[in-house]
Amino acid sequence: MSEATLLLLAVLGGSVGAWVGIKVWHHKTMHKKFKYGIPAILLIQIALMAFLHMNL
């Protein structure tokens, strides 16, 4: 699977699984776009869910 596909899947809701893969299996830990991008995507998704929860 390409790196672009992995990042797209994280953006589409798979950020928790991607983050677990990085932390548990040390997968893609040397790639900065995964090391910093996946946690950033996860935080954005958490913030978005909190915002939507508060405003619905």
HTML snippet that shows the backbone in 3Dmol.js (N, CA, C, O; Angstrom):
<script src="https://3Dmol.org/build/3Dmol-min.js"></script>
<div id="view" style="width:600px;height:400px;position:relative"></div>
<script>
const pdb = `
ATOM      1  N   MET A   1       0.857  -1.174   0.000  1.00  0.00           N
ATOM      2  CA  MET A   1       0.000   0.000   0.000  1.00  0.00           C
ATOM      3  C   MET A   1       0.902   1.236   0.000  1.00  0.00           C
ATOM      4  O   MET A   1       1.897   1.281   0.723  1.00  0.00           O
ATOM      5  N   SER A   2       0.559   2.217  -0.797  1.00  0.00           N
ATOM      6  CA  SER A   2       1.392   3.421  -0.887  1.00  0.00           C
ATOM      7  C   SER A   2       1.210   4.305   0.349  1.00  0.00           C
ATOM      8  O   SER A   2       0.217   4.200   1.068  1.00  0.00           O
ATOM      9  N   GLU A   3       2.185   5.167   0.571  1.00  0.00           N
ATOM     10  CA  GLU A   3       2.111   6.078   1.707  1.00  0.00           C
ATOM     11  C   GLU A   3       0.932   7.033   1.566  1.00  0.00           C
ATOM     12  O   GLU A   3       0.284   7.372   2.557  1.00  0.00           O
ATOM     13  N   ALA A   4       0.653   7.465   0.343  1.00  0.00           N
ATOM     14  CA  ALA A   4      -0.483   8.361   0.119  1.00  0.00           C
ATOM     15  C   ALA A   4      -1.794   7.673   0.496  1.00  0.00           C
ATOM     16  O   ALA A   4      -2.685   8.306   1.063  1.00  0.00           O
ATOM     17  N   THR A   5      -1.915   6.392   0.188  1.00  0.00           N
ATOM     18  CA  THR A   5      -3.117   5.638   0.540  1.00  0.00           C
ATOM     19  C   THR A   5      -3.247   5.513   2.050  1.00  0.00           C
ATOM     20  O   THR A   5      -4.341   5.660   2.594  1.00  0.00           O
ATOM     21  N   LEU A   6      -2.148   5.246   2.724  1.00  0.00           N
ATOM     22  CA  LEU A   6      -2.189   5.134   4.188  1.00  0.00           C
ATOM     23  C   LEU A   6      -2.616   6.455   4.829  1.00  0.00           C
ATOM     24  O   LEU A   6      -3.421   6.465   5.760  1.00  0.00           O
ATOM     25  N   LEU A   7      -2.080   7.560   4.332  1.00  0.00           N
ATOM     26  CA  LEU A   7      -2.472   8.863   4.875  1.00  0.00           C
ATOM     27  C   LEU A   7      -3.929   9.179   4.567  1.00  0.00           C
ATOM     28  O   LEU A   7      -4.635   9.739   5.406  1.00  0.00           O
ATOM     29  N   LEU A   8      -4.379   8.827   3.375  1.00  0.00           N
ATOM     30  CA  LEU A   8      -5.786   9.049   3.018  1.00  0.00           C
ATOM     31  C   LEU A   8      -6.712   8.249   3.931  1.00  0.00           C
ATOM     32  O   LEU A   8      -7.736   8.760   4.383  1.00  0.00           O
ATOM     33  N   LEU A   9      -6.352   7.001   4.199  1.00  0.00           N
ATOM     34  CA  LEU A   9      -7.168   6.181   5.099  1.00  0.00           C
ATOM     35  C   LEU A   9      -7.198   6.773   6.509  1.00  0.00           C
ATOM     36  O   LEU A   9      -8.223   6.709   7.188  1.00  0.00           O
ATOM     37  N   ALA A  10      -6.079   7.345   6.947  1.00  0.00           N
ATOM     38  CA  ALA A  10      -6.046   7.999   8.257  1.00  0.00           C
ATOM     39  C   ALA A  10      -6.986   9.197   8.279  1.00  0.00           C
ATOM     40  O   ALA A  10      -7.718   9.400   9.248  1.00  0.00           O
ATOM     41  N   VAL A  11      -6.967   9.991   7.211  1.00  0.00           N
ATOM     42  CA  VAL A  11      -7.837  11.165   7.131  1.00  0.00           C
ATOM     43  C   VAL A  11      -9.307  10.747   7.104  1.00  0.00           C
ATOM     44  O   VAL A  11     -10.163  11.439   7.655  1.00  0.00           O
ATOM     45  N   LEU A  12      -9.591   9.624   6.467  1.00  0.00           N
ATOM     46  CA  LEU A  12     -10.976   9.154   6.345  1.00  0.00           C
ATOM     47  C   LEU A  12     -11.480   8.444   7.601  1.00  0.00           C
ATOM     48  O   LEU A  12     -12.587   7.906   7.601  1.00  0.00           O
ATOM     49  N   GLY A  13     -10.687   8.435   8.663  1.00  0.00           N
ATOM     50  CA  GLY A  13     -11.163   7.867   9.922  1.00  0.00           C
ATOM     51  C   GLY A  13     -10.288   6.783  10.505  1.00  0.00           C
ATOM     52  O   GLY A  13     -10.601   6.245  11.567  1.00  0.00           O
ATOM     53  N   GLY A  14      -9.218   6.454   9.848  1.00  0.00           N
ATOM     54  CA  GLY A  14      -8.351   5.390  10.340  1.00  0.00           C
ATOM     55  C   GLY A  14      -7.147   5.874  11.122  1.00  0.00           C
ATOM     56  O   GLY A  14      -6.159   5.154  11.264  1.00  0.00           O
ATOM     57  N   SER A  15      -7.229   7.097  11.629  1.00  0.00           N
ATOM     58  CA  SER A  15      -6.070   7.667  12.323  1.00  0.00           C
ATOM     59  C   SER A  15      -5.729   6.920  13.610  1.00  0.00           C
ATOM     60  O   SER A  15      -4.557   6.820  13.975  1.00  0.00           O
ATOM     61  N   VAL A  16      -6.728   6.403  14.292  1.00  0.00           N
ATOM     62  CA  VAL A  16      -6.461   5.653  15.528  1.00  0.00           C
ATOM     63  C   VAL A  16      -5.672   4.378  15.198  1.00  0.00           C
ATOM     64  O   VAL A  16      -4.691   4.062  15.872  1.00  0.00           O
ATOM     65  N   GLY A  17      -6.097   3.661  14.176  1.00  0.00           N
ATOM     66  CA  GLY A  17      -5.386   2.448  13.766  1.00  0.00           C
ATOM     67  C   GLY A  17      -3.979   2.745  13.282  1.00  0.00           C
ATOM     68  O   GLY A  17      -3.048   1.996  13.575  1.00  0.00           O
ATOM     69  N   ALA A  18      -3.819   3.834  12.543  1.00  0.00           N
ATOM     70  CA  ALA A  18      -2.489   4.223  12.073  1.00  0.00           C
ATOM     71  C   ALA A  18      -1.593   4.583  13.253  1.00  0.00           C
ATOM     72  O   ALA A  18      -0.422   4.205  13.283  1.00  0.00           O
ATOM     73  N   TRP A  19      -2.133   5.305  14.216  1.00  0.00           N
ATOM     74  CA  TRP A  19      -1.349   5.696  15.390  1.00  0.00           C
ATOM     75  C   TRP A  19      -0.950   4.461  16.207  1.00  0.00           C
ATOM     76  O   TRP A  19       0.177   4.376  16.695  1.00  0.00           O
ATOM     77  N   VAL A  20      -1.871   3.512  16.353  1.00  0.00           N
ATOM     78  CA  VAL A  20      -1.554   2.265  17.061  1.00  0.00           C
ATOM     79  C   VAL A  20      -0.446   1.517  16.323  1.00  0.00           C
ATOM     80  O   VAL A  20       0.473   0.992  16.952  1.00  0.00           O
ATOM     81  N   GLY A  21      -0.527   1.465  15.000  1.00  0.00           N
ATOM     82  CA  GLY A  21       0.511   0.812  14.214  1.00  0.00           C
ATOM     83  C   GLY A  21       1.873   1.441  14.423  1.00  0.00           C
ATOM     84  O   GLY A  21       2.886   0.744  14.489  1.00  0.00           O
ATOM     85  N   ILE A  22       1.892   2.761  14.527  1.00  0.00           N
ATOM     86  CA  ILE A  22       3.159   3.460  14.761  1.00  0.00           C
ATOM     87  C   ILE A  22       3.685   3.153  16.158  1.00  0.00           C
ATOM     88  O   ILE A  22       4.873   2.880  16.329  1.00  0.00           O
ATOM     89  N   LYS A  23       2.811   3.196  17.152  1.00  0.00           N
ATOM     90  CA  LYS A  23       3.242   3.019  18.545  1.00  0.00           C
ATOM     91  C   LYS A  23       3.555   1.563  18.905  1.00  0.00           C
ATOM     92  O   LYS A  23       4.555   1.294  19.572  1.00  0.00           O
ATOM     93  N   VAL A  24       2.721   0.634  18.476  1.00  0.00           N
ATOM     94  CA  VAL A  24       2.884  -0.763  18.884  1.00  0.00           C
ATOM     95  C   VAL A  24       3.921  -1.487  18.025  1.00  0.00           C
ATOM     96  O   VAL A  24       4.806  -2.166  18.545  1.00  0.00           O
ATOM     97  N   TRP A  25       3.799  -1.335  16.713  1.00  0.00           N
ATOM     98  CA  TRP A  25       4.671  -2.084  15.806  1.00  0.00           C
ATOM     99  C   TRP A  25       5.795  -1.240  15.228  1.00  0.00           C
ATOM    100  O   TRP A  25       6.572  -1.729  14.408  1.00  0.00           O
ATOM    101  N   HIS A  26       5.895   0.027  15.643  1.00  0.00           N
ATOM    102  CA  HIS A  26       6.941   0.944  15.172  1.00  0.00           C
ATOM    103  C   HIS A  26       6.979   1.005  13.647  1.00  0.00           C
ATOM    104  O   HIS A  26       8.048   1.082  13.042  1.00  0.00           O
ATOM    105  N   HIS A  27       5.799   0.968  13.042  1.00  0.00           N
ATOM    106  CA  HIS A  27       5.677   1.006  11.592  1.00  0.00           C
ATOM    107  C   HIS A  27       5.702   2.447  11.108  1.00  0.00           C
ATOM    108  O   HIS A  27       4.941   3.280  11.599  1.00  0.00           O
ATOM    109  N   LYS A  28       6.560   2.745  10.160  1.00  0.00           N
ATOM    110  CA  LYS A  28       6.683   4.068   9.542  1.00  0.00           C
ATOM    111  C   LYS A  28       7.155   5.136  10.529  1.00  0.00           C
ATOM    112  O   LYS A  28       6.826   6.310  10.355  1.00  0.00           O
ATOM    113  N   THR A  29       7.904   4.770  11.543  1.00  0.00           N
ATOM    114  CA  THR A  29       8.327   5.739  12.555  1.00  0.00           C
ATOM    115  C   THR A  29       9.433   6.658  12.064  1.00  0.00           C
ATOM    116  O   THR A  29       9.650   7.715  12.657  1.00  0.00           O
ATOM    117  N   MET A  30      10.134   6.295  11.008  1.00  0.00           N
ATOM    118  CA  MET A  30      11.220   7.132  10.498  1.00  0.00           C
ATOM    119  C   MET A  30      10.715   8.180   9.498  1.00  0.00           C
ATOM    120  O   MET A  30      11.456   9.097   9.143  1.00  0.00           O
ATOM    121  N   HIS A  31       9.490   8.057   9.051  1.00  0.00           N
ATOM    122  CA  HIS A  31       8.922   8.997   8.097  1.00  0.00           C
ATOM    123  C   HIS A  31       8.262  10.147   8.848  1.00  0.00           C
ATOM    124  O   HIS A  31       7.315   9.935   9.605  1.00  0.00           O
ATOM    125  N   LYS A  32       8.764  11.370   8.638  1.00  0.00           N
ATOM    126  CA  LYS A  32       8.234  12.531   9.369  1.00  0.00           C
ATOM    127  C   LYS A  32       6.756  12.759   9.094  1.00  0.00           C
ATOM    128  O   LYS A  32       6.016  13.177   9.985  1.00  0.00           O
ATOM    129  N   LYS A  33       6.317  12.487   7.857  1.00  0.00           N
ATOM    130  CA  LYS A  33       4.906  12.731   7.551  1.00  0.00           C
ATOM    131  C   LYS A  33       3.998  11.779   8.317  1.00  0.00           C
ATOM    132  O   LYS A  33       2.825  12.088   8.525  1.00  0.00           O
ATOM    133  N   PHE A  34       4.508  10.636   8.739  1.00  0.00           N
ATOM    134  CA  PHE A  34       3.728   9.723   9.569  1.00  0.00           C
ATOM    135  C   PHE A  34       3.963  10.019  11.047  1.00  0.00           C
ATOM    136  O   PHE A  34       3.019  10.004  11.837  1.00  0.00           O
ATOM    137  N   LYS A  35       5.192  10.283  11.422  1.00  0.00           N
ATOM    138  CA  LYS A  35       5.532  10.540  12.821  1.00  0.00           C
ATOM    139  C   LYS A  35       4.785  11.756  13.366  1.00  0.00           C
ATOM    140  O   LYS A  35       4.350  11.760  14.517  1.00  0.00           O
ATOM    141  N   TYR A  36       4.639  12.786  12.531  1.00  0.00           N
ATOM    142  CA  TYR A  36       3.950  14.000  12.968  1.00  0.00           C
ATOM    143  C   TYR A  36       2.564  14.155  12.340  1.00  0.00           C
ATOM    144  O   TYR A  36       1.676  14.760  12.939  1.00  0.00           O
ATOM    145  N   GLY A  37       2.381  13.615  11.150  1.00  0.00           N
ATOM    146  CA  GLY A  37       1.120  13.765  10.435  1.00  0.00           C
ATOM    147  C   GLY A  37      -0.019  12.985  11.044  1.00  0.00           C
ATOM    148  O   GLY A  37      -1.126  13.504  11.185  1.00  0.00           O
ATOM    149  N   ILE A  38       0.243  11.730  11.410  1.00  0.00           N
ATOM    150  CA  ILE A  38      -0.826  10.897  11.986  1.00  0.00           C
ATOM    151  C   ILE A  38      -1.322  11.475  13.310  1.00  0.00           C
ATOM    152  O   ILE A  38      -2.533  11.589  13.497  1.00  0.00           O
ATOM    153  N   PRO A  39      -0.430  11.846  14.242  1.00  0.00           N
ATOM    154  CA  PRO A  39      -0.955  12.478  15.471  1.00  0.00           C
ATOM    155  C   PRO A  39      -1.701  13.782  15.190  1.00  0.00           C
ATOM    156  O   PRO A  39      -2.685  14.087  15.865  1.00  0.00           O
ATOM    157  N   ALA A  40      -1.245  14.554  14.200  1.00  0.00           N
ATOM    158  CA  ALA A  40      -1.938  15.802  13.856  1.00  0.00           C
ATOM    159  C   ALA A  40      -3.330  15.494  13.316  1.00  0.00           C
ATOM    160  O   ALA A  40      -4.300  16.150  13.695  1.00  0.00           O
ATOM    161  N   ILE A  41      -3.436  14.511  12.441  1.00  0.00           N
ATOM    162  CA  ILE A  41      -4.738  14.116  11.896  1.00  0.00           C
ATOM    163  C   ILE A  41      -5.655  13.652  13.024  1.00  0.00           C
ATOM    164  O   ILE A  41      -6.831  14.012  13.063  1.00  0.00           O
ATOM    165  N   LEU A  42      -5.116  12.855  13.937  1.00  0.00           N
ATOM    166  CA  LEU A  42      -5.893  12.345  15.068  1.00  0.00           C
ATOM    167  C   LEU A  42      -6.409  13.498  15.932  1.00  0.00           C
ATOM    168  O   LEU A  42      -7.579  13.512  16.315  1.00  0.00           O
ATOM    169  N   LEU A  43      -5.544  14.456  16.238  1.00  0.00           N
ATOM    170  CA  LEU A  43      -5.967  15.600  17.056  1.00  0.00           C
ATOM    171  C   LEU A  43      -7.031  16.433  16.354  1.00  0.00           C
ATOM    172  O   LEU A  43      -7.982  16.891  16.987  1.00  0.00           O
ATOM    173  N   ILE A  44      -6.872  16.629  15.051  1.00  0.00           N
ATOM    174  CA  ILE A  44      -7.873  17.379  14.286  1.00  0.00           C
ATOM    175  C   ILE A  44      -9.212  16.646  14.315  1.00  0.00           C
ATOM    176  O   ILE A  44     -10.262  17.269  14.473  1.00  0.00           O
ATOM    177  N   GLN A  45      -9.173  15.323  14.162  1.00  0.00           N
ATOM    178  CA  GLN A  45     -10.417  14.555  14.188  1.00  0.00           C
ATOM    179  C   GLN A  45     -11.069  14.597  15.562  1.00  0.00           C
ATOM    180  O   GLN A  45     -12.293  14.683  15.661  1.00  0.00           O
ATOM    181  N   ILE A  46     -10.276  14.539  16.617  1.00  0.00           N
ATOM    182  CA  ILE A  46     -10.831  14.639  17.980  1.00  0.00           C
ATOM    183  C   ILE A  46     -11.450  16.010  18.193  1.00  0.00           C
ATOM    184  O   ILE A  46     -12.549  16.118  18.737  1.00  0.00           O
ATOM    185  N   ALA A  47     -10.749  17.064  17.767  1.00  0.00           N
ATOM    186  CA  ALA A  47     -11.271  18.421  17.915  1.00  0.00           C
ATOM    187  C   ALA A  47     -12.557  18.594  17.109  1.00  0.00           C
ATOM    188  O   ALA A  47     -13.506  19.218  17.583  1.00  0.00           O
ATOM    189  N   LEU A  48     -12.592  18.052  15.911  1.00  0.00           N
ATOM    190  CA  LEU A  48     -13.787  18.145  15.075  1.00  0.00           C
ATOM    191  C   LEU A  48     -14.965  17.413  15.717  1.00  0.00           C
ATOM    192  O   LEU A  48     -16.088  17.916  15.719  1.00  0.00           O
ATOM    193  N   MET A  49     -14.705  16.231  16.259  1.00  0.00           N
ATOM    194  CA  MET A  49     -15.778  15.479  16.919  1.00  0.00           C
ATOM    195  C   MET A  49     -16.285  16.220  18.155  1.00  0.00           C
ATOM    196  O   MET A  49     -17.490  16.249  18.406  1.00  0.00           O
ATOM    197  N   ALA A  50     -15.383  16.816  18.923  1.00  0.00           N
ATOM    198  CA  ALA A  50     -15.792  17.581  20.100  1.00  0.00           C
ATOM    199  C   ALA A  50     -16.619  18.796  19.687  1.00  0.00           C
ATOM    200  O   ALA A  50     -17.631  19.105  20.316  1.00  0.00           O
ATOM    201  N   PHE A  51     -16.189  19.480  18.637  1.00  0.00           N
ATOM    202  CA  PHE A  51     -16.918  20.648  18.138  1.00  0.00           C
ATOM    203  C   PHE A  51     -18.318  20.249  17.688  1.00  0.00           C
ATOM    204  O   PHE A  51     -19.303  20.898  18.037  1.00  0.00           O
ATOM    205  N   LEU A  52     -18.391  19.185  16.918  1.00  0.00           N
ATOM    206  CA  LEU A  52     -19.695  18.732  16.431  1.00  0.00           C
ATOM    207  C   LEU A  52     -20.591  18.277  17.574  1.00  0.00           C
ATOM    208  O   LEU A  52     -21.797  18.526  17.560  1.00  0.00           O
ATOM    209  N   HIS A  53     -20.006  17.611  18.560  1.00  0.00           N
ATOM    210  CA  HIS A  53     -20.775  17.149  19.713  1.00  0.00           C
ATOM    211  C   HIS A  53     -21.353  18.325  20.509  1.00  0.00           C
ATOM    212  O   HIS A  53     -22.484  18.266  20.992  1.00  0.00           O
ATOM    213  N   MET A  54     -20.576  19.368  20.634  1.00  0.00           N
ATOM    214  CA  MET A  54     -21.010  20.532  21.410  1.00  0.00           C
ATOM    215  C   MET A  54     -22.051  21.361  20.662  1.00  0.00           C
ATOM    216  O   MET A  54     -22.847  22.059  21.292  1.00  0.00           O
ATOM    217  N   ASN A  55     -22.060  21.297  19.344  1.00  0.00           N
ATOM    218  CA  ASN A  55     -22.926  22.163  18.549  1.00  0.00           C
ATOM    219  C   ASN A  55     -24.110  21.470  17.914  1.00  0.00           C
ATOM    220  O   ASN A  55     -24.830  22.097  17.136  1.00  0.00           O
ATOM    221  N   LEU A  56     -24.336  20.236  18.203  1.00  0.00           N
ATOM    222  CA  LEU A  56     -25.499  19.546  17.633  1.00  0.00           C
ATOM    223  C   LEU A  56     -26.573  19.311  18.655  1.00  0.00           C
ATOM    224  O   LEU A  56     -27.616  18.741  18.335  1.00  0.00           O
TER     225      LEU A  56
END
`;
const viewer = $3Dmol.createViewer("view");
viewer.addModel(pdb, "pdb");
viewer.setStyle({}, {cartoon: {color: "spectrum"}});
viewer.zoomTo();
viewer.render();
</script>
